[in-house]
Amino acid sequence: MDDAKIITVPLDTPLARTDGQLEQLRFRKPVSGDLRGMSIAKLGQLDYDEQRKLLARITLDGLIEAEIDKLDVCDQLQISNALMDFLVPKRHQEAFQIH
């Protein structure tokens, strides 16, 4: 997979898993099919429930929704910001101050 389509977010608070600590979260750029049954408008409003569904579909670390619920709030905010990199067209990212 193209590295430009993968984002890695270091976690301030590692997530305990049965196979050890998860210290970073990697996820891929979603494709249209990943959004099936979801509200794009809610994703744009940073709705947690919609983000949770999407993250469970696109994490490369195989996170399930119950694990996503255990993320530290600061980590969730970092992840939300990173998701917006994927959801805002490149030509508009500067206007939204997204890098």
C-alpha positions as a Markdown table, in Angstrom:
| # | Residue | x | y | z |
|---|---|---|---|---|
| 1 | Met | 0.0 | 0.0 | 0.0 |
| 2 | Asp | 1.2 | 3.5 | -0.8 |
| 3 | Asp | 2.8 | 5.1 | 2.3 |
| 4 | Ala | 0.9 | 8.4 | 1.5 |
| 5 | Lys | -2.3 | 6.5 | 2.2 |
| 6 | Ile | -1.2 | 5.3 | 5.7 |
| 7 | Ile | -1.1 | 7.5 | 8.7 |
| 8 | Thr | 0.6 | 6.6 | 12.0 |
| 9 | Val | -0.5 | 8.4 | 15.2 |
| 10 | Pro | 1.8 | 7.9 | 18.2 |
| 11 | Leu | -0.3 | 7.3 | 21.3 |
| 12 | Asp | 0.4 | 9.3 | 24.4 |
| 13 | Thr | -1.2 | 6.5 | 26.5 |
| 14 | Pro | -0.4 | 3.1 | 25.0 |
| 15 | Leu | -3.4 | 0.8 | 24.6 |
| 16 | Ala | -3.1 | -2.6 | 26.5 |
| 17 | Arg | -3.8 | -5.6 | 24.3 |
| 18 | Thr | -3.4 | -9.3 | 24.9 |
| 19 | Asp | -0.3 | -9.3 | 22.6 |
| 20 | Gly | 1.3 | -6.4 | 24.4 |
| 21 | Gln | 1.1 | -2.6 | 24.3 |
| 22 | Leu | 0.0 | -0.7 | 21.2 |
| 23 | Glu | 2.1 | 2.5 | 21.2 |
| 24 | Gln | 1.0 | 3.8 | 17.9 |
| 25 | Leu | -2.1 | 3.5 | 15.7 |
| 26 | Arg | -1.8 | 3.0 | 12.0 |
| 27 | Phe | -4.7 | 3.4 | 9.6 |
| 28 | Arg | -5.2 | 3.5 | 5.9 |
| 29 | Lys | -7.0 | 6.0 | 3.8 |
| 30 | Pro | -10.6 | 4.9 | 3.6 |
| 31 | Val | -12.3 | 4.1 | 0.2 |
| 32 | Ser | -15.9 | 4.7 | -0.6 |
| 33 | Gly | -16.9 | 1.2 | 0.5 |
| 34 | Asp | -15.6 | 1.8 | 4.0 |
| 35 | Leu | -18.2 | 4.5 | 4.4 |
| 36 | Arg | -21.1 | 2.2 | 3.7 |
| 37 | Gly | -23.9 | 2.8 | 6.2 |
| 38 | Met | -22.2 | 5.9 | 7.6 |
| 39 | Ser | -23.0 | 9.6 | 7.5 |
| 40 | Ile | -20.3 | 11.6 | 5.8 |
| 41 | Ala | -21.8 | 14.7 | 7.3 |
| 42 | Lys | -21.3 | 13.3 | 10.8 |
| 43 | Leu | -17.7 | 12.3 | 10.0 |
| 44 | Gly | -17.1 | 15.9 | 8.9 |
| 45 | Gln | -18.5 | 17.1 | 12.2 |
| 46 | Leu | -16.1 | 14.8 | 14.0 |
| 47 | Asp | -18.9 | 12.6 | 15.5 |
| 48 | Tyr | -17.3 | 10.1 | 17.7 |
| 49 | Asp | -19.6 | 7.2 | 16.9 |
| 50 | Glu | -19.0 | 7.6 | 13.2 |
| 51 | Gln | -15.3 | 7.8 | 13.7 |
| 52 | Arg | -15.3 | 4.7 | 15.9 |
| 53 | Lys | -17.1 | 2.7 | 13.1 |
| 54 | Leu | -14.7 | 4.0 | 10.5 |
| 55 | Leu | -11.5 | 3.3 | 12.6 |
| 56 | Ala | -12.6 | -0.2 | 13.2 |
| 57 | Arg | -12.8 | -0.7 | 9.4 |
| 58 | Ile | -9.5 | 1.0 | 8.5 |
| 59 | Thr | -7.0 | 0.4 | 11.3 |
| 60 | Leu | -4.0 | -1.8 | 10.3 |
| 61 | Asp | -3.7 | -2.9 | 13.8 |
| 62 | Gly | -7.0 | -4.7 | 13.8 |
| 63 | Leu | -8.7 | -2.6 | 16.5 |
| 64 | Ile | -12.3 | -3.3 | 17.3 |
| 65 | Glu | -14.8 | -0.7 | 18.5 |
| 66 | Ala | -14.5 | -1.8 | 22.2 |
| 67 | Glu | -10.7 | -1.1 | 22.0 |
| 68 | Ile | -11.3 | 2.2 | 20.4 |
| 69 | Asp | -13.5 | 3.1 | 23.3 |
| 70 | Lys | -10.5 | 2.7 | 25.6 |
| 71 | Leu | -8.3 | 5.2 | 23.8 |
| 72 | Asp | -7.2 | 8.2 | 25.8 |
| 73 | Val | -9.2 | 11.4 | 24.9 |
| 74 | Cys | -6.0 | 13.2 | 23.8 |
| 75 | Asp | -5.1 | 10.3 | 21.6 |
| 76 | Gln | -8.7 | 10.3 | 20.1 |
| 77 | Leu | -8.4 | 14.0 | 19.3 |
| 78 | Gln | -5.0 | 13.4 | 17.5 |
| 79 | Ile | -6.6 | 10.6 | 15.6 |
| 80 | Ser | -9.6 | 12.8 | 14.7 |
| 81 | Asn | -7.3 | 15.4 | 13.3 |
| 82 | Ala | -5.4 | 12.8 | 11.3 |
| 83 | Leu | -8.6 | 11.4 | 9.9 |
| 84 | Met | -9.5 | 14.9 | 8.6 |
| 85 | Asp | -6.3 | 14.7 | 6.4 |
| 86 | Phe | -8.1 | 11.9 | 4.5 |
| 87 | Leu | -11.5 | 13.4 | 4.4 |
| 88 | Val | -10.7 | 17.0 | 3.2 |
| 89 | Pro | -9.6 | 17.3 | -0.5 |
| 90 | Lys | -6.0 | 18.4 | -0.8 |
| 91 | Arg | -7.0 | 21.7 | -2.5 |
| 92 | His | -9.0 | 22.7 | 0.6 |
| 93 | Gln | -6.6 | 21.5 | 3.3 |
| 94 | Glu | -4.8 | 24.8 | 3.5 |
| 95 | Ala | -8.0 | 26.6 | 4.1 |
| 96 | Phe | -8.8 | 24.3 | 7.0 |
| 97 | Gln | -5.2 | 24.5 | 8.2 |
| 98 | Ile | -4.7 | 20.8 | 7.7 |
| 99 | His | -1.2 | 19.6 | 6.8 |
